[in-house]
Amino acid sequence: MVNAVFRLPVKYREVIVLAYFHDLTMNEIGSVTEINVNTVKSRTAKAKVLLKQILLEGSGGHGKSVNGSKGSDAQGRIG
């Protein structure tokens, strides 16, 4: 799971790490990062969707990569 978190884009990773690894509330995350609490909430929701995609990829799912394009395999082939 930690590996999946570190595959997230920084803006999504940041809120997940602060919320789930440092146990901060949405308001605290907003204060620490100086972003609006509604933005924190929307980034957290989007991060969860992206994490699900990443985890499904790792379990043999055939979804798209985090950035929305087809992923590549270990040899760099697009697939």
N, CA, C and O atoms as a GROMACS GRO file, in nm:
protein
  316
    1MET      N    1   0.082  -0.120   0.000
    1MET     CA    2   0.000   0.000   0.000
    1MET      C    3   0.086   0.125   0.000
    1MET      O    4   0.056   0.222  -0.070
    2VAL      N    5   0.193   0.125   0.078
    2VAL     CA    6   0.281   0.242   0.084
    2VAL      C    7   0.341   0.269  -0.053
    2VAL      O    8   0.352   0.385  -0.093
    3ASN      N    9   0.379   0.164  -0.126
    3ASN     CA   10   0.433   0.183  -0.260
    3ASN      C   11   0.331   0.249  -0.351
    3ASN      O   12   0.366   0.334  -0.434
    4ALA      N   13   0.205   0.212  -0.337
    4ALA     CA   14   0.099   0.272  -0.417
    4ALA      C   15   0.085   0.421  -0.385
    4ALA      O   16   0.066   0.502  -0.476
    5VAL      N   17   0.094   0.456  -0.259
    5VAL     CA   18   0.084   0.597  -0.218
    5VAL      C   19   0.195   0.678  -0.283
    5VAL      O   20   0.172   0.790  -0.328
    6PHE      N   21   0.315   0.622  -0.289
    6PHE     CA   22   0.427   0.696  -0.346
    6PHE      C   23   0.423   0.704  -0.497
    6PHE      O   24   0.505   0.774  -0.557
    7ARG      N   25   0.332   0.634  -0.560
    7ARG     CA   26   0.312   0.647  -0.704
    7ARG      C   27   0.214   0.759  -0.738
    7ARG      O   28   0.200   0.796  -0.855
    8LEU      N   29   0.146   0.813  -0.637
    8LEU     CA   30   0.052   0.923  -0.661
    8LEU      C   31   0.126   1.051  -0.698
    8LEU      O   32   0.240   1.072  -0.654
    9PRO      N   33   0.062   1.137  -0.778
    9PRO     CA   34   0.118   1.271  -0.799
    9PRO      C   35   0.129   1.343  -0.664
    9PRO      O   36   0.050   1.317  -0.573
   10VAL      N   37   0.226   1.432  -0.651
   10VAL     CA   38   0.258   1.495  -0.523
   10VAL      C   39   0.137   1.559  -0.455
   10VAL      O   40   0.119   1.542  -0.335
   11LYS      N   41   0.055   1.631  -0.530
   11LYS     CA   42  -0.056   1.702  -0.465
   11LYS      C   43  -0.156   1.606  -0.401
   11LYS      O   44  -0.223   1.642  -0.304
   12TYR      N   45  -0.167   1.486  -0.454
   12TYR     CA   46  -0.256   1.386  -0.395
   12TYR      C   47  -0.186   1.307  -0.285
   12TYR      O   48  -0.245   1.275  -0.182
   13ARG      N   49  -0.062   1.276  -0.308
   13ARG     CA   50   0.018   1.204  -0.208
   13ARG      C   51   0.023   1.283  -0.078
   13ARG      O   52   0.009   1.227   0.031
   14GLU      N   53   0.044   1.413  -0.089
   14GLU     CA   54   0.058   1.500   0.028
   14GLU      C   55  -0.062   1.487   0.123
   14GLU      O   56  -0.043   1.470   0.243
   15VAL      N   57  -0.183   1.496   0.070
   15VAL     CA   58  -0.300   1.490   0.158
   15VAL      C   59  -0.320   1.351   0.217
   15VAL      O   60  -0.364   1.339   0.332
   16ILE      N   61  -0.289   1.247   0.140
   16ILE     CA   62  -0.303   1.110   0.192
   16ILE      C   63  -0.203   1.084   0.304
   16ILE      O   64  -0.239   1.028   0.408
   17VAL      N   65  -0.080   1.125   0.284
   17VAL     CA   66   0.022   1.104   0.387
   17VAL      C   67  -0.015   1.180   0.514
   17VAL      O   68  -0.005   1.125   0.624
   18LEU      N   69  -0.057   1.304   0.500
   18LEU     CA   70  -0.092   1.382   0.619
   18LEU      C   71  -0.216   1.326   0.690
   18LEU      O   72  -0.222   1.324   0.812
   19ALA      N   73  -0.313   1.280   0.613
   19ALA     CA   74  -0.436   1.229   0.673
   19ALA      C   75  -0.418   1.091   0.736
   19ALA      O   76  -0.463   1.068   0.848
   20TYR      N   77  -0.354   1.000   0.664
   20TYR     CA   78  -0.351   0.861   0.708
   20TYR      C   79  -0.223   0.816   0.777
   20TYR      O   80  -0.222   0.718   0.850
   21PHE      N   81  -0.114   0.889   0.753
   21PHE     CA   82   0.012   0.851   0.817
   21PHE      C   83   0.042   0.943   0.936
   21PHE      O   84   0.115   0.904   1.028
   22HIS      N   85  -0.014   1.065   0.933
   22HIS     CA   86   0.009   1.159   1.043
   22HIS      C   87  -0.119   1.192   1.119
   22HIS      O   88  -0.118   1.272   1.213
   23ASP      N   89  -0.228   1.130   1.080
   23ASP     CA   90  -0.358   1.144   1.149
   23ASP      C   91  -0.405   1.288   1.164
   23ASP      O   92  -0.461   1.325   1.267
   24LEU      N   93  -0.382   1.370   1.062
   24LEU     CA   94  -0.430   1.508   1.066
   24LEU      C   95  -0.573   1.514   1.013
   24LEU      O   96  -0.612   1.435   0.927
   25THR      N   97  -0.650   1.608   1.066
   25THR     CA   98  -0.786   1.631   1.015
   25THR      C   99  -0.777   1.711   0.885
   25THR      O  100  -0.671   1.763   0.851
   26MET      N  101  -0.888   1.719   0.815
   26MET     CA  102  -0.892   1.797   0.691
   26MET      C  103  -0.857   1.944   0.719
   26MET      O  104  -0.784   2.007   0.642
   27ASN      N  105  -0.910   1.997   0.828
   27ASN     CA  106  -0.878   2.136   0.864
   27ASN      C  107  -0.730   2.154   0.895
   27ASN      O  108  -0.669   2.254   0.855
   28GLU      N  109  -0.672   2.059   0.965
   28GLU     CA  110  -0.528   2.067   0.997
   28GLU      C  111  -0.443   2.058   0.870
   28GLU      O  112  -0.344   2.129   0.856
   29ILE      N  113  -0.483   1.971   0.779
   29ILE     CA  114  -0.410   1.959   0.652
   29ILE      C  115  -0.418   2.090   0.575
   29ILE      O  116  -0.319   2.134   0.517
   30GLY      N  117  -0.535   2.151   0.574
   30GLY     CA  118  -0.551   2.280   0.507
   30GLY      C  119  -0.460   2.386   0.566
   30GLY      O  120  -0.401   2.466   0.494
   31SER      N  121  -0.450   2.386   0.698
   31SER     CA  122  -0.363   2.484   0.765
   31SER      C  123  -0.216   2.458   0.733
   31SER      O  124  -0.142   2.551   0.702
   32VAL      N  125  -0.175   2.334   0.742
   32VAL     CA  126  -0.034   2.297   0.720
   32VAL      C  127   0.008   2.326   0.576
   32VAL      O  128   0.117   2.377   0.552
   33THR      N  129  -0.079   2.293   0.482
   33THR     CA  130  -0.044   2.306   0.340
   33THR      C  131  -0.084   2.441   0.281
   33THR      O  132  -0.048   2.475   0.168
   34GLU      N  133  -0.159   2.518   0.359
   34GLU     CA  134  -0.209   2.649   0.316
   34GLU      C  135  -0.298   2.638   0.192
   34GLU      O  136  -0.293   2.722   0.102
   35ILE      N  137  -0.380   2.531   0.190
   35ILE     CA  138  -0.480   2.519   0.085
   35ILE      C  139  -0.617   2.510   0.150
   35ILE      O  140  -0.631   2.467   0.264
   36ASN      N  141  -0.718   2.551   0.074
   36ASN     CA  142  -0.856   2.553   0.123
   36ASN      C  143  -0.900   2.412   0.163
   36ASN      O  144  -0.865   2.315   0.097
   37VAL      N  145  -0.975   2.402   0.271
   37VAL     CA  146  -1.018   2.272   0.322
   37VAL      C  147  -1.102   2.196   0.219
   37VAL      O  148  -1.098   2.073   0.214
   38ASN      N  149  -1.179   2.268   0.137
   38ASN     CA  150  -1.256   2.201   0.032
   38ASN      C  151  -1.163   2.140  -0.074
   38ASN      O  152  -1.193   2.034  -0.130
   39THR      N  153  -1.052   2.205  -0.101
   39THR     CA  154  -0.952   2.150  -0.192
   39THR      C  155  -0.889   2.026  -0.131
   39THR      O  156  -0.864   1.928  -0.201
   40VAL      N  157  -0.863   2.030   0.000
   40VAL     CA  158  -0.809   1.913   0.069
   40VAL      C  159  -0.905   1.795   0.054
   40VAL      O  160  -0.863   1.683   0.025
   41LYS      N  161  -1.032   1.820   0.074
   41LYS     CA  162  -1.132   1.714   0.063
   41LYS      C  163  -1.140   1.658  -0.078
   41LYS      O  164  -1.147   1.536  -0.096
   42SER      N  165  -1.138   1.745  -0.179
   42SER     CA  166  -1.148   1.696  -0.316
   42SER      C  167  -1.021   1.620  -0.357
   42SER      O  168  -1.029   1.521  -0.429
   43ARG      N  169  -0.904   1.667  -0.312
   43ARG     CA  170  -0.780   1.596  -0.343
   43ARG      C  171  -0.775   1.460  -0.273
   43ARG      O  172  -0.723   1.363  -0.329
   44THR      N  173  -0.829   1.454  -0.153
   44THR     CA  174  -0.834   1.326  -0.081
   44THR      C  175  -0.924   1.228  -0.155
   44THR      O  176  -0.889   1.111  -0.171
   45ALA      N  177  -1.038   1.275  -0.200
   45ALA     CA  178  -1.130   1.188  -0.275
   45ALA      C  179  -1.066   1.141  -0.405
   45ALA      O  180  -1.074   1.023  -0.439
   46LYS      N  181  -1.003   1.231  -0.478
   46LYS     CA  182  -0.936   1.195  -0.603
   46LYS      C  183  -0.821   1.098  -0.577
   46LYS      O  184  -0.800   1.004  -0.653
   47ALA      N  185  -0.746   1.122  -0.470
   47ALA     CA  186  -0.634   1.034  -0.435
   47ALA      C  187  -0.683   0.892  -0.409
   47ALA      O  188  -0.616   0.796  -0.447
   48LYS      N  189  -0.797   0.877  -0.345
   48LYS     CA  190  -0.852   0.744  -0.318
   48LYS      C  191  -0.887   0.673  -0.448
   48LYS      O  192  -0.865   0.552  -0.461
   49VAL      N  193  -0.942   0.746  -0.543
   49VAL     CA  194  -0.975   0.688  -0.674
   49VAL      C  195  -0.847   0.643  -0.743
   49VAL      O  196  -0.841   0.532  -0.797
   50LEU      N  197  -0.744   0.728  -0.741
   50LEU     CA  198  -0.617   0.694  -0.804
   50LEU      C  199  -0.550   0.575  -0.735
   50LEU      O  200  -0.494   0.489  -0.802
   51LEU      N  201  -0.557   0.571  -0.602
   51LEU     CA  202  -0.500   0.457  -0.529
   51LEU      C  203  -0.569   0.327  -0.568
   51LEU      O  204  -0.504   0.223  -0.584
   52LYS      N  205  -0.699   0.332  -0.583
   52LYS     CA  206  -0.773   0.213  -0.624
   52LYS      C  207  -0.724   0.165  -0.760
   52LYS      O  208  -0.704   0.045  -0.781
   53GLN      N  209  -0.704   0.259  -0.854
   53GLN     CA  210  -0.654   0.223  -0.986
   53GLN      C  211  -0.516   0.161  -0.977
   53GLN      O  212  -0.488   0.059  -1.041
   54ILE      N  213  -0.429   0.221  -0.898
   54ILE     CA  214  -0.293   0.170  -0.882
   54ILE      C  215  -0.295   0.029  -0.824
   54ILE      O  216  -0.225  -0.060  -0.872
   55LEU      N  217  -0.376   0.009  -0.721
   55LEU     CA  218  -0.383  -0.122  -0.656
   55LEU      C  219  -0.442  -0.227  -0.749
   55LEU      O  220  -0.399  -0.343  -0.747
   56LEU      N  221  -0.540  -0.189  -0.830
   56LEU     CA  222  -0.597  -0.282  -0.926
   56LEU      C  223  -0.495  -0.319  -1.033
   56LEU      O  224  -0.490  -0.434  -1.077
   57GLU      N  225  -0.414  -0.224  -1.076
   57GLU     CA  226  -0.307  -0.253  -1.172
   57GLU      C  227  -0.212  -0.358  -1.114
   57GLU      O  228  -0.172  -0.451  -1.183
   58GLY      N  229  -0.178  -0.341  -0.987
   58GLY     CA  230  -0.085  -0.431  -0.921
   58GLY      C  231  -0.140  -0.571  -0.903
   58GLY      O  232  -0.064  -0.667  -0.888
   59SER      N  233  -0.273  -0.584  -0.903
   59SER     CA  234  -0.333  -0.716  -0.885
   59SER      C  235  -0.373  -0.778  -1.018
   59SER      O  236  -0.450  -0.874  -1.022
   60GLY      N  237  -0.319  -0.724  -1.126
   60GLY     CA  238  -0.347  -0.782  -1.258
   60GLY      C  239  -0.461  -0.716  -1.330
   60GLY      O  240  -0.502  -0.763  -1.436
   61GLY      N  241  -0.516  -0.606  -1.274
   61GLY     CA  242  -0.621  -0.534  -1.343
   61GLY      C  243  -0.568  -0.473  -1.472
   61GLY      O  244  -0.447  -0.456  -1.487
   62HIS      N  245  -0.655  -0.440  -1.562
   62HIS     CA  246  -0.612  -0.387  -1.691
   62HIS      C  247  -0.659  -0.244  -1.708
   62HIS      O  248  -0.697  -0.204  -1.818
   63GLY      N  249  -0.657  -0.166  -1.601
   63GLY     CA  250  -0.700  -0.028  -1.607
   63GLY      C  251  -0.594   0.062  -1.665
   63GLY      O  252  -0.485   0.017  -1.701
   64LYS      N  253  -0.628   0.188  -1.673
   64LYS     CA  254  -0.533   0.286  -1.722
   64LYS      C  255  -0.439   0.325  -1.609
   64LYS      O  256  -0.468   0.303  -1.492
   65SER      N  257  -0.325   0.383  -1.646
   65SER     CA  258  -0.231   0.427  -1.544
   65SER      C  259  -0.285   0.552  -1.475
   65SER      O  260  -0.387   0.606  -1.515
   66VAL      N  261  -0.217   0.597  -1.372
   66VAL     CA  262  -0.261   0.709  -1.290
   66VAL      C  263  -0.282   0.834  -1.372
   66VAL      O  264  -0.374   0.911  -1.345
   67ASN      N  265  -0.198   0.857  -1.472
   67ASN     CA  266  -0.210   0.979  -1.550
   67ASN      C  267  -0.314   0.968  -1.662
   67ASN      O  268  -0.329   1.060  -1.742
   68GLY      N  269  -0.384   0.855  -1.668
   68GLY     CA  270  -0.493   0.839  -1.763
   68GLY      C  271  -0.454   0.776  -1.895
   68GLY      O  272  -0.541   0.753  -1.980
   69SER      N  273  -0.326   0.747  -1.915
   69SER     CA  274  -0.283   0.684  -2.039
   69SER      C  275  -0.256   0.537  -2.014
   69SER      O  276  -0.248   0.492  -1.899
   70LYS      N  277  -0.241   0.463  -2.121
   70LYS     CA  278  -0.206   0.322  -2.106
   70LYS      C  279  -0.068   0.314  -2.042
   70LYS      O  280   0.020   0.395  -2.073
   71GLY      N  281  -0.048   0.219  -1.957
   71GLY     CA  282   0.080   0.200  -1.890
   71GLY      C  283   0.178   0.127  -1.977
   71GLY      O  284   0.147   0.088  -2.090
   72SER      N  285   0.298   0.108  -1.925
   72SER     CA  286   0.397   0.029  -1.997
   72SER      C  287   0.444  -0.083  -1.905
   72SER      O  288   0.436  -0.072  -1.783
   73ASP      N  289   0.493  -0.190  -1.966
   73ASP     CA  290   0.540  -0.301  -1.884
   73ASP      C  291   0.684  -0.279  -1.842
   73ASP      O  292   0.741  -0.173  -1.868
   74ALA      N  293   0.744  -0.377  -1.777
   74ALA     CA  294   0.879  -0.363  -1.723
   74ALA      C  295   0.983  -0.336  -1.831
   74ALA      O  296   1.088  -0.278  -1.803
   75GLN      N  297   0.955  -0.378  -1.956
   75GLN     CA  298   1.049  -0.354  -2.065
   75GLN      C  299   1.020  -0.222  -2.137
   75GLN      O  300   1.087  -0.190  -2.235
   76GLY      N  301   0.922  -0.147  -2.090
   76GLY     CA  302   0.891  -0.017  -2.149
   76GLY      C  303   0.794  -0.022  -2.265
   76GLY      O  304   0.772   0.079  -2.332
   77ARG      N  305   0.735  -0.139  -2.290
   77ARG     CA  306   0.640  -0.151  -2.400
   77ARG      C  307   0.505  -0.094  -2.357
   77ARG      O  308   0.458  -0.120  -2.247
   78ILE      N  309   0.445  -0.016  -2.443
   78ILE     CA  310   0.314   0.040  -2.414
   78ILE      C  311   0.212  -0.071  -2.433
   78ILE      O  312   0.216  -0.147  -2.530
   79GLY      N  313   0.118  -0.078  -2.338
   79GLY     CA  314   0.023  -0.188  -2.351
   79GLY      C  315  -0.103  -0.157  -2.296
   79GLY      O  316  -0.194  -0.240  -2.299
   0.00000   0.00000   0.00000
